[in-house]
Structures are given as structure tokens and as C-alpha cells.
Amino acid sequence: MRRTVPWLLGLVLILFFVTSLAVGPAAVSLPLAVREWWTGGDGTAGVIFAQIRLPRALLGLGIGAVLGLSGAALQGLLRNPLAEPGVIGVSASAGLGAVIAFYSGASLVFPLALPIGGMAGALIAVTLLYLLAGRQASVLTLILAGVAISSLAGALTSLTLSLSPNPFALTEIVFWMLGSLADRSMNHVGVAAPFMAVGALLLLLSGRGLDALSLGEGTAQSMGFSPRRTGTLVILGTALSVGAAVSVAGAIGFIGLIVPHLLRPLAGAQPSRLLPLSALGGAALLLAADTALRLGGPGPELKLGVVTALLGAPFFLALVLRTRTRVM
């Protein structure tokens, strides 16, 4: 059964990716759109496909994958079931870094300043959490540290945007706080994808070290795995991947919490097996949620972060209650 899980998740992911390319407000034939895009035509179908649907689907694929992957890696490193980029403040801090790069004008002078700002914010958040909560923090300590980091990052983001002379600052606040894949282009894909790919690779390389850490630090060291090196891989991988993702799509929460918990029974006790499964599952879930937004009928489109929060908040609450019951 476990051998077939990756293949099944891969098929589900392909299905949702193709569906994402086919769904939108405009009634466009997907085969026609792909043909026009491939041949370089400038027809309406080809333009919609190339400039609207393809970037959105690619970002949904990449961002969902790194959110699921980073959530599984953080849970393995901190040995805490509630660790997730959105819950522990990493996404909010990455958004703060991106906002500072945007409103300081750095992104206009140097296009890579936006993802670099996001990655710097995420790196600071993960490092702070690692120092505040530690590797074996209790659920309460992790939640309190995450709330503190998220609150500080959110307040500083609002302050930065409030002091900006840009009259459309409120719109930007909504984007960074709630997250969305709407109105993204291939430029955003080109800026974020390399950093997300490198971050995902670092997280995947931490798999065997996380397997050893699950047996205890002493055992891991006796097996030849350095806990410090594993922690560095997870921290840098999370900072690169989540920081780049948030810099182009805003904060999208709970993907990294829901997916690893749903797939953990299928992966056994080995984090190294859970990491790739969480990447596939995260990508599929985010694409499904984003596609559902476009099927919501006429009217303003909901923000993607709202949908993931509606899915994740009850799941998070149930998980907290279950964890508390076990502790008691």
C-alpha cells in the first residue's frame, strides 16, 4: 500500500493541475489554448492560458509543495505536531520582509529584493523560534512563541504599510495578510521558483537526519548524523522556500499542518518518507482550493488564505485538543 501512495498522489496532483489550467471566468477550450500557446499565436485563448492560468497553476503547484514539505520538516525537527510555517510565524515574518523590500523601493531597483526580503524575514522567524522554543518544546511553548512572532510581524507589516505614501496600501495589506494566486504572472514564477526549488532540495536532504533525530539526539550522533547540520538544512530550506513563496503570493496558512498529519499514517514512522508525500499532497491541496475559488460563481473572488484558514482552523483546534488530552 505504501508503495502505491506516491503514485496515487502524483495522479491526483496531475488531475488538479490540469483542472486548474482549464478553469476560469472565461470559457476557454484547454486544447485550443495550449495549441495557440505552443505555436506562439496571439489568440485570446492562448493569451489567457499563458498570462493568467499557467502562472497561477505553476505557483499553486510550487507553493503548495514547499508549504507541505516545510511543515513536515519543521514537525520532524522540533518534534512537535503543531509546527507549521503559518502557525509559528514564519509566513507572517516572510510577508514583513517582502513588504519592507517593496515599500522601501528596493524591489524597483533590484527585482530579486522581494524574494530576498521574504527569505530574510522567514530566516529570522525560524531562528527565533528555534532559540525561543528549542528542539523539544512543549505544545504550549511552541504556540506562545509562534503567536508572539506572528503578532510582532503582523504589527510591523501594518505599521510599514500605514507609513507608506502609497494610497493603495490597504489593498497590499489584504494581499499580504490573506494570500492569493490571482493576478500573478510568469515573472513572479521566474523570481520565486529557483529559490523554492533550492529550499525544497535542502529540506529533502534533511530526511535521513530527521529519521535519526526521531530516535533522539544521542542516537543520531552515534549513527553519524549531526543534529546541528540537520537543523541548519531545515532552517535554511524553510527560509528559502517559504520566504520566496510568501514574497509572491502572500501568507497562506495551514497547508503545512493539515497535509503531514493526513499523510503520516501512510508514511510510517520515517520523516524521510513523509517529506516527499507532503510535497505532493500540499501541491494537490492548494491547487484544489485555488480551483474551488474560481468555481464560486460571480462576484469578487475569495482570498486563498481565507479558504485554507477555514479548512485549517478547525483541524488545528481538534489537534490541540487531542494533544492536550494525551498530555493529561
C-alpha positions in Angstrom: 0.0 0.0 0.0 2.8 2.5 1.0 4.5 2.0 -2.4 1.4 3.0 -4.3 0.7 6.2 -2.2 3.3 8.4 -4.1 1.9 7.2 -7.5 -1.7 7.9 -6.4 -0.8 11.3 -5.0 1.0 12.1 -8.3 -2.0 11.2 -10.3 -4.2 13.4 -8.1 -1.8 16.2 -8.4 -1.8 15.9 -12.2 -5.6 15.9 -12.2 -5.8 19.1 -10.1 -3.1 20.8 -12.2 -4.9 20.2 -15.4 -8.2 21.3 -13.8 -6.5 24.5 -12.7 -5.4 25.2 -16.3 -8.9 24.5 -17.6 -11.0 26.5 -15.1 -11.5 30.3 -15.1 -14.1 33.0 -15.6 -13.7 32.9 -19.3 -14.9 29.9 -21.2 -11.7 28.8 -23.0 -11.0 25.4 -24.6 -7.9 24.0 -22.9 -6.7 22.1 -26.1 -7.1 25.2 -28.2 -5.4 27.4 -25.6 -2.4 25.0 -25.3 -2.1 24.8 -29.1 -2.1 28.6 -29.5 0.4 29.0 -26.7 2.7 26.3 -28.1 2.6 27.7 -31.6 3.2 31.2 -30.4 -0.2 32.5 -31.5 -1.7 35.7 -30.1 -5.3 34.5 -29.9 -7.4 35.2 -26.9 -7.3 31.6 -25.7 -3.5 31.5 -25.9 -3.1 34.8 -24.1 -5.4 33.7 -21.3 -3.6 30.5 -20.9 0.0 31.9 -21.0 -0.6 35.1 -18.9 -3.2 34.1 -16.4 -3.8 30.3 -16.0 -0.4 28.8 -16.5 1.4 31.1 -14.0 -1.4 30.6 -11.4 -1.2 26.8 -11.8 2.6 26.7 -11.6 2.6 28.9 -8.5 -0.1 26.8 -6.9 2.0 23.7 -7.6 5.2 25.1 -6.3 3.9 27.0 -3.2 1.7 24.1 -2.1 4.6 21.7 -2.4 7.0 23.8 -0.3 4.4 24.6 2.3 3.6 20.9 2.8 7.2 19.9 2.7 8.3 22.6 5.2 5.5 21.7 7.6 6.6 18.1 7.7 10.3 19.1 8.1 9.6 21.5 10.9 7.4 19.0 12.8 10.3 16.5 12.5 12.9 18.9 13.6 11.0 20.4 16.5 9.4 17.1 17.3 6.1 18.9 17.7 2.9 18.1 15.8 1.8 21.8 15.7 4.9 23.2 13.9 3.9 24.8 10.6 5.1 27.9 8.8 1.8 29.8 9.3 1.2 28.8 12.9 4.7 29.6 14.1 5.0 33.0 12.4 7.3 32.1 9.5 4.8 33.2 6.8 4.0 36.4 8.6 7.6 37.3 9.0 8.3 36.5 5.4 5.5 38.8 4.4 7.0 41.5 6.5 10.4 41.1 4.8 8.7 41.3 1.4 6.6 44.3 2.3 9.7 46.2 3.5 11.5 45.4 0.3 8.5 46.5 -1.7 7.8 49.8 0.1 11.4 50.8 0.5 11.7 50.9 -3.2 14.4 48.2 -3.2 12.3 45.9 -5.4 12.1 48.5 -8.1 15.9 48.9 -8.2 16.7 45.2 -7.8 13.9 42.8 -8.7 15.3 40.0 -6.5 14.9 42.2 -3.5 11.4 41.0 -3.0 12.1 37.3 -2.6 15.3 38.1 -0.7 13.3 40.2 1.8 10.8 37.4 2.2 13.6 34.8 2.8 15.3 37.1 5.3 12.1 37.5 7.3 11.5 33.8 7.2 15.0 33.0 8.3 14.8 35.4 11.3 11.5 33.8 12.3 12.7 30.2 12.2 15.9 31.1 14.0 14.0 33.0 16.7 11.6 30.1 17.2 14.4 27.6 17.4 16.1 29.7 20.1 12.9 30.5 22.0 11.1 27.2 21.9 14.0 24.8 21.5 14.0 21.4 19.9 11.8 19.6 22.4 9.4 22.4 23.3 6.0 21.7 24.7 2.9 22.4 22.7 2.2 25.4 24.8 5.7 26.9 24.4 5.6 26.4 20.7 2.2 28.1 20.3 3.1 31.0 22.6 6.4 31.6 20.7 4.6 31.3 17.3 1.8 33.7 18.4 4.4 36.2 19.7 6.4 36.1 16.4 3.2 36.3 14.2 1.8 39.2 16.2 5.0 41.2 16.0 5.4 40.5 12.3 1.8 41.4 11.6 2.0 44.6 13.6 5.3 45.7 11.9 3.7 44.9 8.5 0.7 47.1 9.2 3.0 49.8 10.5 5.1 49.7 7.4 2.2 50.0 5.1 0.5 52.6 7.2 3.5 54.9 6.9 3.7 54.4 3.2 2.6 57.3 1.0 1.0 54.7 -1.4 -2.8 55.3 -1.4 -3.3 51.6 -2.2 -1.6 50.4 0.9 -4.7 48.9 2.3 -5.1 46.6 -0.7 -1.5 45.4 -0.2 -2.2 44.7 3.5 -5.1 42.5 2.5 -2.9 40.7 -0.1 0.0 40.0 2.3 -2.2 39.1 5.2 -4.6 36.7 3.4 -2.6 35.5 0.4 -3.7 34.9 -3.2 -2.5 33.5 -6.5 -4.7 35.9 -8.5 -3.0 38.3 -11.0 0.3 36.6 -10.8 2.5 36.4 -14.0 5.4 34.3 -15.3 7.7 37.0 -13.9 6.6 36.0 -10.4 7.2 32.4 -11.3 10.7 33.1 -12.6 11.6 35.1 -9.4 10.3 32.6 -6.9 10.8 29.2 -8.5 14.6 28.9 -8.2 14.6 29.8 -4.5 11.7 27.5 -3.8 13.5 24.7 -5.7 16.7 25.1 -3.7 14.8 25.3 -0.4 12.9 22.2 -1.2 16.1 20.3 -2.1 17.6 21.3 1.3 14.5 20.1 3.1 14.5 16.8 1.2 18.2 16.3 2.1 17.4 16.6 5.7 15.2 13.5 5.6 17.7 10.9 6.8 18.9 13.2 9.6 15.3 13.7 10.7 14.9 9.9 10.8 17.8 9.7 13.1 16.7 12.6 15.3 13.3 10.9 15.8 15.3 8.3 17.9 17.0 11.0 20.0 20.0 13.3 19.5 22.4 10.9 21.2 21.3 8.1 18.9 21.5 10.4 15.9 25.1 11.4 16.7 26.1 7.7 17.2 24.7 6.9 13.8 26.8 9.7 12.2 24.2 12.3 11.8 24.8 15.8 13.1 21.7 17.4 14.8 23.1 20.8 14.1 23.6 20.1 10.4 20.1 18.7 10.1 18.7 21.8 11.9 20.6 24.1 9.6 19.2 22.3 6.5 15.7 22.6 7.8 16.0 26.2 8.8 17.7 27.3 5.6 15.3 25.2 3.4 12.3 26.7 5.1 13.6 30.2 4.9 14.4 29.9 1.2 11.2 28.1 0.1 8.6 29.7 2.3 10.2 33.2 2.1 10.1 33.0 -1.7 6.6 31.7 -1.8 5.2 34.3 0.5 7.0 37.1 -1.4 4.9 36.4 -4.5 1.6 35.0 -3.0 1.3 36.4 0.5 0.7 34.3 3.6 -1.2 31.1 3.0 -1.6 29.1 6.2 -2.4 25.6 7.5 -1.3 23.7 4.4 1.9 22.6 6.2 -0.2 21.5 9.2 -3.0 19.6 7.5 -1.1 17.6 4.9 1.6 16.0 7.0 -1.0 14.9 9.6 -3.2 13.3 7.0 -0.3 11.5 5.3 1.7 10.5 8.3 -0.2 7.2 8.8 0.7 6.3 5.2 4.4 7.1 5.6 5.1 5.2 8.8 7.5 6.5 11.4 10.1 7.8 8.9 10.1 11.5 8.3 12.2 10.9 5.1 9.2 9.1 3.6 6.7 11.8 4.8 8.6 14.7 3.2 8.0 13.9 -0.5 4.5 12.7 0.2 3.8 16.1 2.0 5.1 18.0 -1.0 2.8 16.1 -3.4 -0.2 16.4 -1.0 0.5 20.1 -0.3 0.6 20.9 -4.0 -2.6 19.0 -4.7 -4.5 20.6 -1.8 -3.5 24.1 -2.7 -4.4 23.6 -6.4 -7.8 22.2 -5.3 -8.5 25.1 -3.0 -7.5 27.7 -5.6 -9.6 25.9 -8.3 -12.6 25.9 -6.0 -12.3 29.7 -5.6 -12.7 30.1 -9.4 -15.8 27.9 -9.3 -17.5 30.1 -6.7 -19.7 31.9 -9.2 -19.9 35.6 -10.0 -18.7 38.3 -7.6 -15.3 39.1 -6.0 -13.0 36.1 -5.7 -12.3 35.0 -2.1 -8.7 35.2 -1.0 -6.9 31.8 -1.0 -5.7 32.3 2.6 -9.3 32.6 3.7 -10.2 29.2 2.3 -7.1 27.4 3.7 -7.9 29.1 7.1 -11.5 27.8 7.0 -10.1 24.3 6.4 -7.2 24.5 8.8 -8.5 26.3 11.8 -10.9 23.5 12.9 -8.2 21.0 12.1 -5.8 22.9 14.3 -8.2 23.2 17.2 -9.0 19.5 17.1 -5.3 18.7 17.0 -4.7 20.9 20.1 -7.5 19.3 22.0 -6.2 15.8 21.1 -2.7 16.7 22.1 -3.9 18.2 25.4 -5.9 15.0 26.1 -2.8 12.9 25.6 -0.7 15.1 27.9 -3.4 14.9 30.6 
